[in-house]
Amino acid sequence: DLIVDQTIEKVSFCAPDRNFDRAFSYICRDGTTRRWICHCFMAVKDTGERLSHAVGCAFAACLERKQKREKECGVTATFDASRTTFTREGSFRVTTATEQAEREEIMRQMPDTK
């Protein structure tokens, strides 16, 4: 069962608890309120250290994949604080080999500006 639905890029810290062997937590920024929240969990069968390491690795892997996908697709997101809204520009759609070749040909034909 899903316990928490958390956006990966907003996680800033994940570590085991110093006082309880089976506890771990992470700090993240809530997407709607923009507040920092600490989520704490108590492991049932494993140690908090092992679980925090696994969760931290999962956060890092997801963030890396997201950043790679954004770089390849040219997707950007901006936040408007006055309206508290995000605006995404670009698309995550994967380009075909033909589209990629056409784009590279256009880039080659453009004059160098140094």
A tleap script that builds the chain and sets N, CA, C and O, in Angstrom:
source leaprc.protein.ff14SB
mol = sequence {
  NASP LEU ILE VAL ASP GLN THR ILE GLU LYS
  VAL SER PHE CYS ALA PRO ASP ARG ASN PHE
  ASP ARG ALA PHE SER TYR ILE CYS ARG ASP
  GLY THR THR ARG ARG TRP ILE CYS HIE CYS
  PHE MET ALA VAL LYS ASP THR GLY GLU ARG
  LEU SER HIE ALA VAL GLY CYS ALA PHE ALA
  ALA CYS LEU GLU ARG LYS GLN LYS ARG GLU
  LYS GLU CYS GLY VAL THR ALA THR PHE ASP
  ALA SER ARG THR THR PHE THR ARG GLU GLY
  SER PHE ARG VAL THR THR ALA THR GLU GLN
  ALA GLU ARG GLU GLU ILE MET ARG GLN MET
  PRO ASP THR CLYS
}
set mol.1.N position { 0.828 -1.187 0.000 }
set mol.1.CA position { 0.000 0.000 0.000 }
set mol.1.C position { 0.870 1.247 0.000 }
set mol.1.O position { 1.935 1.276 0.618 }
set mol.2.N position { 0.410 2.271 -0.695 }
set mol.2.CA position { 1.132 3.535 -0.775 }
set mol.2.C position { 0.955 4.310 0.527 }
set mol.2.O position { -0.169 4.555 0.965 }
set mol.3.N position { 2.076 4.692 1.142 }
set mol.3.CA position { 2.026 5.458 2.390 }
set mol.3.C position { 2.107 6.946 2.096 }
set mol.3.O position { 1.308 7.730 2.609 }
set mol.4.N position { 3.084 7.342 1.259 }
set mol.4.CA position { 3.303 8.751 0.932 }
set mol.4.C position { 3.548 8.860 -0.567 }
set mol.4.O position { 4.302 8.072 -1.137 }
set mol.5.N position { 2.918 9.826 -1.196 }
set mol.5.CA position { 3.154 10.112 -2.609 }
set mol.5.C position { 4.012 11.368 -2.665 }
set mol.5.O position { 3.501 12.477 -2.511 }
set mol.6.N position { 5.318 11.200 -2.885 }
set mol.6.CA position { 6.259 12.315 -2.794 }
set mol.6.C position { 6.936 12.585 -4.130 }
set mol.6.O position { 7.406 11.659 -4.791 }
set mol.7.N position { 6.984 13.847 -4.525 }
set mol.7.CA position { 7.705 14.241 -5.723 }
set mol.7.C position { 9.197 14.145 -5.450 }
set mol.7.O position { 9.689 14.708 -4.472 }
set mol.8.N position { 9.917 13.436 -6.306 }
set mol.8.CA position { 11.315 13.111 -6.061 }
set mol.8.C position { 12.223 14.342 -5.980 }
set mol.8.O position { 13.071 14.414 -5.091 }
set mol.9.N position { 12.065 15.299 -6.881 }
set mol.9.CA position { 13.023 16.401 -6.916 }
set mol.9.C position { 12.918 17.344 -5.736 }
set mol.9.O position { 13.747 18.245 -5.603 }
set mol.10.N position { 11.951 17.174 -4.893 }
set mol.10.CA position { 11.793 18.077 -3.756 }
set mol.10.C position { 12.369 17.491 -2.460 }
set mol.10.O position { 12.251 18.121 -1.409 }
set mol.11.N position { 12.982 16.315 -2.504 }
set mol.11.CA position { 13.553 15.689 -1.318 }
set mol.11.C position { 14.951 16.256 -1.086 }
set mol.11.O position { 15.766 16.302 -2.007 }
set mol.12.N position { 15.227 16.684 0.136 }
set mol.12.CA position { 16.523 17.299 0.392 }
set mol.12.C position { 17.379 16.536 1.391 }
set mol.12.O position { 18.565 16.841 1.519 }
set mol.13.N position { 16.835 15.564 2.101 }
set mol.13.CA position { 17.582 14.912 3.170 }
set mol.13.C position { 16.931 13.579 3.483 }
set mol.13.O position { 15.705 13.495 3.554 }
set mol.14.N position { 17.724 12.538 3.672 }
set mol.14.CA position { 17.199 11.230 4.063 }
set mol.14.C position { 18.245 10.567 4.948 }
set mol.14.O position { 19.393 10.412 4.532 }
set mol.15.N position { 17.863 10.167 6.176 }
set mol.15.CA position { 18.843 9.602 7.109 }
set mol.15.C position { 18.152 8.756 8.180 }
set mol.15.O position { 16.970 8.945 8.466 }
set mol.16.N position { 18.908 7.815 8.770 }
set mol.16.CA position { 18.368 7.049 9.897 }
set mol.16.C position { 18.317 7.922 11.144 }
set mol.16.O position { 19.016 8.930 11.242 }
set mol.17.N position { 17.492 7.525 12.079 }
set mol.17.CA position { 17.367 8.259 13.335 }
set mol.17.C position { 18.513 7.854 14.266 }
set mol.17.O position { 18.891 6.684 14.314 }
set mol.18.N position { 19.062 8.818 15.002 }
set mol.18.CA position { 20.158 8.529 15.923 }
set mol.18.C position { 19.690 7.804 17.186 }
set mol.18.O position { 20.464 7.080 17.812 }
set mol.19.N position { 18.431 8.000 17.554 }
set mol.19.CA position { 17.947 7.460 18.825 }
set mol.19.C position { 17.190 6.147 18.698 }
set mol.19.O position { 17.108 5.393 19.668 }
set mol.20.N position { 16.641 5.856 17.534 }
set mol.20.CA position { 15.858 4.642 17.335 }
set mol.20.C position { 16.426 3.870 16.145 }
set mol.20.O position { 16.471 4.381 15.025 }
set mol.21.N position { 16.860 2.628 16.401 }
set mol.21.CA position { 17.499 1.829 15.355 }
set mol.21.C position { 16.597 1.570 14.150 }
set mol.21.O position { 17.079 1.460 13.023 }
set mol.22.N position { 15.307 1.475 14.383 }
set mol.22.CA position { 14.391 1.117 13.297 }
set mol.22.C position { 13.745 2.331 12.632 }
set mol.22.O position { 12.892 2.154 11.763 }
set mol.23.N position { 14.109 3.532 12.999 }
set mol.23.CA position { 13.472 4.732 12.448 }
set mol.23.C position { 14.363 5.412 11.407 }
set mol.23.O position { 15.590 5.364 11.484 }
set mol.24.N position { 13.708 6.045 10.434 }
set mol.24.CA position { 14.407 6.902 9.479 }
set mol.24.C position { 13.454 7.995 9.037 }
set mol.24.O position { 12.243 7.895 9.236 }
set mol.25.N position { 14.008 9.040 8.435 }
set mol.25.CA position { 13.171 10.157 8.007 }
set mol.25.C position { 13.779 10.836 6.788 }
set mol.25.O position { 14.948 10.641 6.456 }
set mol.26.N position { 12.958 11.627 6.144 }
set mol.26.CA position { 13.460 12.485 5.078 }
set mol.26.C position { 12.709 13.801 5.104 }
set mol.26.O position { 11.566 13.878 5.554 }
set mol.27.N position { 13.378 14.840 4.611 }
set mol.27.CA position { 12.806 16.186 4.558 }
set mol.27.C position { 12.516 16.502 3.097 }
set mol.27.O position { 13.336 16.243 2.216 }
set mol.28.N position { 11.350 17.061 2.859 }
set mol.28.CA position { 10.987 17.407 1.489 }
set mol.28.C position { 10.140 18.679 1.489 }
set mol.28.O position { 9.626 19.113 2.520 }
set mol.29.N position { 10.017 19.248 0.316 }
set mol.29.CA position { 9.201 20.451 0.151 }
set mol.29.C position { 7.870 20.040 -0.460 }
set mol.29.O position { 7.832 19.380 -1.498 }
set mol.30.N position { 6.795 20.428 0.182 }
set mol.30.CA position { 5.459 20.122 -0.322 }
set mol.30.C position { 5.202 20.924 -1.591 }
set mol.30.O position { 5.487 22.120 -1.640 }
set mol.31.N position { 4.669 20.273 -2.609 }
set mol.31.CA position { 4.468 20.914 -3.897 }
set mol.31.C position { 3.413 22.003 -3.912 }
set mol.31.O position { 3.512 22.942 -4.702 }
set mol.32.N position { 2.411 21.902 -3.063 }
set mol.32.CA position { 1.342 22.899 -3.095 }
set mol.32.C position { 1.568 24.038 -2.097 }
set mol.32.O position { 1.367 25.206 -2.432 }
set mol.33.N position { 1.983 23.701 -0.881 }
set mol.33.CA position { 2.165 24.740 0.139 }
set mol.33.C position { 3.573 25.319 0.146 }
set mol.33.O position { 3.809 26.372 0.738 }
set mol.34.N position { 4.518 24.631 -0.515 }
set mol.34.CA position { 5.932 25.036 -0.572 }
set mol.34.C position { 6.594 25.030 0.809 }
set mol.34.O position { 7.632 25.664 0.995 }
set mol.35.N position { 6.011 24.327 1.772 }
set mol.35.CA position { 6.594 24.211 3.110 }
set mol.35.C position { 7.494 22.987 3.172 }
set mol.35.O position { 7.260 21.994 2.483 }
set mol.36.N position { 8.529 23.070 4.007 }
set mol.36.CA position { 9.399 21.926 4.232 }
set mol.36.C position { 8.753 21.029 5.277 }
set mol.36.O position { 8.313 21.508 6.323 }
set mol.37.N position { 8.693 19.736 5.002 }
set mol.37.CA position { 8.040 18.770 5.883 }
set mol.37.C position { 9.001 17.619 6.153 }
set mol.37.O position { 9.700 17.164 5.247 }
set mol.38.N position { 9.036 17.150 7.395 }
set mol.38.CA position { 9.840 15.991 7.761 }
set mol.38.C position { 8.918 14.783 7.881 }
set mol.38.O position { 7.989 14.780 8.689 }
set mol.39.N position { 9.179 13.756 7.072 }
set mol.39.CA position { 8.418 12.507 7.130 }
set mol.39.C position { 9.256 11.489 7.891 }
set mol.39.O position { 10.407 11.241 7.531 }
set mol.40.N position { 8.688 10.896 8.944 }
set mol.40.CA position { 9.399 9.910 9.752 }
set mol.40.C position { 8.681 8.562 9.663 }
set mol.40.O position { 7.452 8.494 9.660 }
set mol.41.N position { 9.483 7.489 9.592 }
set mol.41.CA position { 8.935 6.147 9.477 }
set mol.41.C position { 9.643 5.215 10.442 }
set mol.41.O position { 10.821 5.401 10.748 }
set mol.42.N position { 8.916 4.205 10.924 }
set mol.42.CA position { 9.476 3.185 11.791 }
set mol.42.C position { 9.421 1.861 11.029 }
set mol.42.O position { 8.349 1.420 10.613 }
set mol.43.N position { 10.583 1.232 10.850 }
set mol.43.CA position { 10.672 -0.031 10.119 }
set mol.43.C position { 10.045 -1.161 10.928 }
set mol.43.O position { 10.124 -1.172 12.156 }
set mol.44.N position { 9.431 -2.097 10.243 }
set mol.44.CA position { 8.811 -3.245 10.910 }
set mol.44.C position { 9.829 -4.369 11.090 }
set mol.44.O position { 9.936 -4.940 12.175 }
set mol.45.N position { 10.585 -4.692 10.018 }
set mol.45.CA position { 11.499 -5.828 10.080 }
set mol.45.C position { 12.969 -5.460 9.931 }
set mol.45.O position { 13.836 -6.214 10.374 }
set mol.46.N position { 13.263 -4.340 9.330 }
set mol.46.CA position { 14.645 -3.979 9.016 }
set mol.46.C position { 15.105 -2.813 9.884 }
set mol.46.O position { 14.342 -2.298 10.701 }
set mol.47.N position { 16.360 -2.402 9.698 }
set mol.47.CA position { 16.867 -1.251 10.439 }
set mol.47.C position { 16.569 0.035 9.672 }
set mol.47.O position { 16.418 0.022 8.450 }
set mol.48.N position { 16.489 1.116 10.386 }
set mol.48.CA position { 16.274 2.411 9.758 }
set mol.48.C position { 17.431 2.795 8.858 }
set mol.48.O position { 17.245 3.474 7.849 }
set mol.49.N position { 18.631 2.359 9.227 }
set mol.49.CA position { 19.801 2.678 8.418 }
set mol.49.C position { 19.714 2.030 7.042 }
set mol.49.O position { 19.979 2.679 6.029 }
set mol.50.N position { 19.345 0.758 7.003 }
set mol.50.CA position { 19.218 0.065 5.706 }
set mol.50.C position { 18.098 0.669 4.869 }
set mol.50.O position { 18.253 0.857 3.663 }
set mol.51.N position { 16.981 0.969 5.501 }
set mol.51.CA position { 15.853 1.530 4.757 }
set mol.51.C position { 16.143 2.944 4.282 }
set mol.51.O position { 15.789 3.297 3.157 }
set mol.52.N position { 16.778 3.761 5.112 }
set mol.52.CA position { 17.083 5.125 4.682 }
set mol.52.C position { 18.082 5.103 3.532 }
set mol.52.O position { 18.011 5.936 2.628 }
set mol.53.N position { 19.007 4.158 3.564 }
set mol.53.CA position { 19.965 4.032 2.457 }
set mol.53.C position { 19.228 3.643 1.169 }
set mol.53.O position { 19.484 4.214 0.108 }
set mol.54.N position { 18.323 2.679 1.266 }
set mol.54.CA position { 17.562 2.239 0.088 }
set mol.54.C position { 16.684 3.365 -0.455 }
set mol.54.O position { 16.638 3.595 -1.664 }
set mol.55.N position { 15.990 4.061 0.439 }
set mol.55.CA position { 15.117 5.162 0.020 }
set mol.55.C position { 15.951 6.304 -0.560 }
set mol.55.O position { 15.577 6.886 -1.578 }
set mol.56.N position { 17.064 6.624 0.071 }
set mol.56.CA position { 17.950 7.673 -0.441 }
set mol.56.C position { 18.480 7.342 -1.829 }
set mol.56.O position { 18.538 8.213 -2.697 }
set mol.57.N position { 18.870 6.077 -2.044 }
set mol.57.CA position { 19.338 5.648 -3.368 }
set mol.57.C position { 18.219 5.744 -4.399 }
set mol.57.O position { 18.454 6.139 -5.541 }
set mol.58.N position { 17.004 5.382 -3.999 }
set mol.58.CA position { 15.860 5.475 -4.916 }
set mol.58.C position { 15.589 6.929 -5.287 }
set mol.58.O position { 15.349 7.232 -6.455 }
set mol.59.N position { 15.623 7.829 -4.309 }
set mol.59.CA position { 15.438 9.255 -4.588 }
set mol.59.C position { 16.521 9.749 -5.556 }
set mol.59.O position { 16.221 10.453 -6.521 }
set mol.60.N position { 17.774 9.379 -5.295 }
set mol.60.CA position { 18.883 9.828 -6.145 }
set mol.60.C position { 18.748 9.289 -7.564 }
set mol.60.O position { 18.961 10.026 -8.527 }
set mol.61.N position { 18.395 8.014 -7.705 }
set mol.61.CA position { 18.251 7.413 -9.035 }
set mol.61.C position { 17.113 8.067 -9.815 }
set mol.61.O position { 17.256 8.356 -11.003 }
set mol.62.N position { 15.995 8.297 -9.153 }
set mol.62.CA position { 14.857 8.937 -9.822 }
set mol.62.C position { 15.188 10.367 -10.229 }
set mol.62.O position { 14.826 10.800 -11.323 }
set mol.63.N position { 15.869 11.095 -9.367 }
set mol.63.CA position { 16.240 12.467 -9.689 }
set mol.63.C position { 17.200 12.496 -10.880 }
set mol.63.O position { 17.068 13.334 -11.772 }
set mol.64.N position { 18.164 11.576 -10.884 }
set mol.64.CA position { 19.120 11.505 -11.989 }
set mol.64.C position { 18.410 11.211 -13.313 }
set mol.64.O position { 18.707 11.833 -14.333 }
set mol.65.N position { 17.479 10.266 -13.290 }
set mol.65.CA position { 16.720 9.943 -14.506 }
set mol.65.C position { 15.870 11.121 -14.957 }
set mol.65.O position { 15.767 11.397 -16.152 }
set mol.66.N position { 15.267 11.811 -14.007 }
set mol.66.CA position { 14.429 12.968 -14.347 }
set mol.66.C position { 15.270 14.073 -14.980 }
set mol.66.O position { 14.878 14.654 -15.992 }
set mol.67.N position { 16.430 14.363 -14.383 }
set mol.67.CA position { 17.295 15.406 -14.915 }
set mol.67.C position { 17.820 15.040 -16.297 }
set mol.67.O position { 17.921 15.904 -17.168 }
set mol.68.N position { 18.155 13.771 -16.509 }
set mol.68.CA position { 18.618 13.317 -17.823 }
set mol.68.C position { 17.504 13.473 -18.851 }
set mol.68.O position { 17.745 13.950 -19.960 }
set mol.69.N position { 16.300 13.076 -18.494 }
set mol.69.CA position { 15.158 13.183 -19.403 }
set mol.69.C position { 14.873 14.648 -19.744 }
set mol.69.O position { 14.599 14.970 -20.900 }
set mol.70.N position { 14.936 15.533 -18.752 }
set mol.70.CA position { 14.709 16.951 -18.991 }
set mol.70.C position { 15.784 17.542 -19.899 }
set mol.70.O position { 15.488 18.365 -20.765 }
set mol.71.N position { 17.031 17.121 -19.698 }
set mol.71.CA position { 18.126 17.631 -20.521 }
set mol.71.C position { 17.959 17.183 -21.967 }
set mol.71.O position { 18.147 17.975 -22.891 }
set mol.72.N position { 17.605 15.912 -22.165 }
set mol.72.CA position { 17.436 15.382 -23.511 }
set mol.72.C position { 16.223 15.971 -24.218 }
set mol.72.O position { 16.253 16.180 -25.431 }
set mol.73.N position { 15.167 16.236 -23.476 }
set mol.73.CA position { 13.927 16.713 -24.086 }
set mol.73.C position { 13.823 18.226 -24.111 }
set mol.73.O position { 12.952 18.774 -24.786 }
set mol.74.N position { 14.693 18.908 -23.388 }
set mol.74.CA position { 14.632 20.361 -23.361 }
set mol.74.C position { 13.440 20.888 -22.575 }
set mol.74.O position { 12.907 21.950 -22.899 }
set mol.75.N position { 13.016 20.165 -21.552 }
set mol.75.CA position { 11.883 20.585 -20.740 }
set mol.75.C position { 12.376 21.474 -19.607 }
set mol.75.O position { 13.357 21.159 -18.934 }
set mol.76.N position { 11.676 22.594 -19.408 }
set mol.76.CA position { 11.991 23.474 -18.296 }
set mol.76.C position { 10.708 23.777 -17.526 }
set mol.76.O position { 9.610 23.732 -18.080 }
set mol.77.N position { 10.864 24.082 -16.260 }
set mol.77.CA position { 9.717 24.445 -15.439 }
set mol.77.C position { 10.059 25.712 -14.663 }
set mol.77.O position { 11.166 25.855 -14.143 }
set mol.78.N position { 9.101 26.627 -14.593 }
set mol.78.CA position { 9.293 27.852 -13.830 }
set mol.78.C position { 8.172 27.981 -12.810 }
set mol.78.O position { 7.056 27.512 -13.032 }
set mol.79.N position { 8.485 28.625 -11.691 }
set mol.79.CA position { 7.507 28.805 -10.624 }
set mol.79.C position { 7.178 30.281 -10.496 }
set mol.79.O position { 8.074 31.113 -10.355 }
set mol.80.N position { 5.901 30.603 -10.544 }
set mol.80.CA position { 5.426 31.973 -10.376 }
set mol.80.C position { 4.918 32.117 -8.945 }
set mol.80.O position { 3.828 31.649 -8.618 }
set mol.81.N position { 5.710 32.767 -8.094 }
set mol.81.CA position { 5.367 32.883 -6.675 }
set mol.81.C position { 4.098 33.697 -6.441 }
set mol.81.O position { 3.361 33.442 -5.489 }
set mol.82.N position { 3.842 34.674 -7.305 }
set mol.82.CA position { 2.661 35.513 -7.099 }
set mol.82.C position { 1.361 34.731 -7.311 }
set mol.82.O position { 0.345 35.014 -6.676 }
set mol.83.N position { 1.408 33.747 -8.211 }
set mol.83.CA position { 0.208 32.930 -8.465 }
set mol.83.C position { 0.359 31.515 -7.925 }
set mol.83.O position { -0.562 30.705 -8.029 }
set mol.84.N position { 1.527 31.215 -7.345 }
set mol.84.CA position { 1.873 29.884 -6.849 }
set mol.84.C position { 1.553 28.803 -7.874 }
set mol.84.O position { 0.865 27.827 -7.576 }
set mol.85.N position { 2.066 28.995 -9.087 }
set mol.85.CA position { 1.856 28.015 -10.150 }
set mol.85.C position { 3.175 27.682 -10.828 }
set mol.85.O position { 4.094 28.500 -10.878 }
set mol.86.N position { 3.247 26.464 -11.349 }
set mol.86.CA position { 4.387 26.024 -12.142 }
set mol.86.C position { 3.985 26.052 -13.611 }
set mol.86.O position { 2.849 25.726 -13.958 }
set mol.87.N position { 4.912 26.441 -14.466 }
set mol.87.CA position { 4.683 26.424 -15.902 }
set mol.87.C position { 5.772 25.585 -16.548 }
set mol.87.O position { 6.960 25.870 -16.396 }
set mol.88.N position { 5.361 24.549 -17.270 }
set mol.88.CA position { 6.313 23.685 -17.947 }
set mol.88.C position { 6.382 24.069 -19.412 }
set mol.88.O position { 5.359 24.298 -20.057 }
set mol.89.N position { 7.603 24.137 -19.930 }
set mol.89.CA position { 7.804 24.414 -21.346 }
set mol.89.C position { 8.562 23.246 -21.947 }
set mol.89.O position { 9.528 22.761 -21.359 }
set mol.90.N position { 8.138 22.797 -23.098 }
set mol.90.CA position { 8.774 21.662 -23.752 }
set mol.90.C position { 7.915 20.430 -23.612 }
set mol.90.O position { 6.788 20.490 -23.122 }
set mol.91.N position { 8.464 19.306 -24.052 }
set mol.91.CA position { 7.714 18.056 -24.038 }
set mol.91.C position { 8.629 16.906 -23.659 }
set mol.91.O position { 9.815 16.909 -23.991 }
set mol.92.N position { 8.078 15.927 -22.965 }
set mol.92.CA position { 8.821 14.723 -22.614 }
set mol.92.C position { 8.694 13.658 -23.702 }
set mol.92.O position { 9.207 12.549 -23.553 }
set mol.93.N position { 8.012 13.997 -24.791 }
set mol.93.CA position { 7.822 13.034 -25.865 }
set mol.93.C position { 9.176 12.652 -26.438 }
set mol.93.O position { 10.012 13.520 -26.688 }
set mol.94.N position { 9.400 11.359 -26.648 }
set mol.94.CA position { 10.658 10.882 -27.202 }
set mol.94.C position { 10.638 11.100 -28.709 }
set mol.94.O position { 9.684 10.721 -29.390 }
set mol.95.N position { 11.705 11.717 -29.224 }
set mol.95.CA position { 11.776 11.985 -30.653 }
set mol.95.C position { 12.214 10.731 -31.398 }
set mol.95.O position { 12.956 9.904 -30.868 }
set mol.96.N position { 11.747 10.604 -32.623 }
set mol.96.CA position { 12.151 9.471 -33.461 }
set mol.96.C position { 13.541 9.735 -34.014 }
set mol.96.O position { 14.050 10.851 -33.916 }
set mol.97.N position { 14.155 8.714 -34.594 }
set mol.97.CA position { 15.486 8.857 -35.181 }
set mol.97.C position { 15.447 9.856 -36.335 }
set mol.97.O position { 16.386 10.630 -36.518 }
set mol.98.N position { 14.368 9.843 -37.111 }
set mol.98.CA position { 14.224 10.775 -38.236 }
set mol.98.C position { 14.146 12.211 -37.738 }
set mol.98.O position { 14.805 13.097 -38.282 }
set mol.99.N position { 13.335 12.446 -36.698 }
set mol.99.CA position { 13.218 13.794 -36.130 }
set mol.99.C position { 14.550 14.275 -35.570 }
set mol.99.O position { 14.920 15.437 -35.736 }
set mol.100.N position { 15.274 13.363 -34.900 }
set mol.100.CA position { 16.571 13.728 -34.337 }
set mol.100.C position { 17.556 14.083 -35.443 }
set mol.100.O position { 18.311 15.046 -35.308 }
set mol.101.N position { 17.562 13.323 -36.531 }
set mol.101.CA position { 18.462 13.603 -37.655 }
set mol.101.C position { 18.122 14.950 -38.289 }
set mol.101.O position { 19.018 15.716 -38.644 }
set mol.102.N position { 16.833 15.236 -38.432 }
set mol.102.CA position { 16.412 16.526 -38.988 }
set mol.102.C position { 16.873 17.681 -38.094 }
set mol.102.O position { 17.358 18.698 -38.590 }
set mol.103.N position { 16.724 17.522 -36.788 }
set mol.103.CA position { 17.144 18.556 -35.845 }
set mol.103.C position { 18.653 18.786 -35.924 }
set mol.103.O position { 19.114 19.927 -35.908 }
set mol.104.N position { 19.427 17.686 -36.009 }
set mol.104.CA position { 20.881 17.810 -36.105 }
set mol.104.C position { 21.284 18.494 -37.407 }
set mol.104.O position { 22.230 19.282 -37.421 }
set mol.105.N position { 20.580 18.205 -38.499 }
set mol.105.CA position { 20.874 18.843 -39.784 }
set mol.105.C position { 20.609 20.346 -39.713 }
set mol.105.O position { 21.399 21.136 -40.228 }
set mol.106.N position { 19.527 20.739 -39.094 }
set mol.106.CA position { 19.207 22.167 -38.924 }
set mol.106.C position { 20.280 22.848 -38.083 }
set mol.106.O position { 20.696 23.965 -38.392 }
set mol.107.N position { 20.730 22.180 -37.019 }
set mol.107.CA position { 21.767 22.751 -36.159 }
set mol.107.C position { 23.078 22.914 -36.920 }
set mol.107.O position { 23.795 23.890 -36.698 }
set mol.108.N position { 23.409 21.975 -37.819 }
set mol.108.CA position { 24.642 22.072 -38.602 }
set mol.108.C position { 24.587 23.233 -39.586 }
set mol.108.O position { 25.610 23.846 -39.890 }
set mol.109.N position { 23.387 23.533 -40.083 }
set mol.109.CA position { 23.244 24.589 -41.068 }
set mol.109.C position { 23.241 25.984 -40.448 }
set mol.109.O position { 23.423 26.978 -41.151 }
set mol.110.N position { 23.038 26.058 -39.160 }
set mol.110.CA position { 23.041 27.355 -38.495 }
set mol.110.C position { 24.460 27.880 -38.400 }
set mol.110.O position { 25.385 27.117 -38.122 }
set mol.111.N position { 24.649 29.196 -38.633 }
set mol.111.CA position { 26.007 29.758 -38.541 }
set mol.111.C position { 26.491 29.773 -37.096 }
set mol.111.O position { 25.714 29.971 -36.162 }
set mol.112.N position { 27.793 29.559 -36.937 }
set mol.112.CA position { 28.394 29.625 -35.597 }
set mol.112.C position { 28.387 31.059 -35.107 }
set mol.112.O position { 28.795 31.971 -35.826 }
set mol.113.N position { 27.920 31.257 -33.875 }
set mol.113.CA position { 27.942 32.596 -33.267 }
set mol.113.C position { 28.848 32.525 -32.050 }
set mol.113.O position { 28.497 31.923 -31.036 }
set mol.114.N position { 30.001 33.137 -32.157 }
set mol.114.CA position { 30.955 33.097 -31.037 }
set mol.114.C position { 31.193 34.485 -30.514 }
set mol.114.O position { 31.964 34.666 -29.571 }
savepdb mol mol.pdb
quit
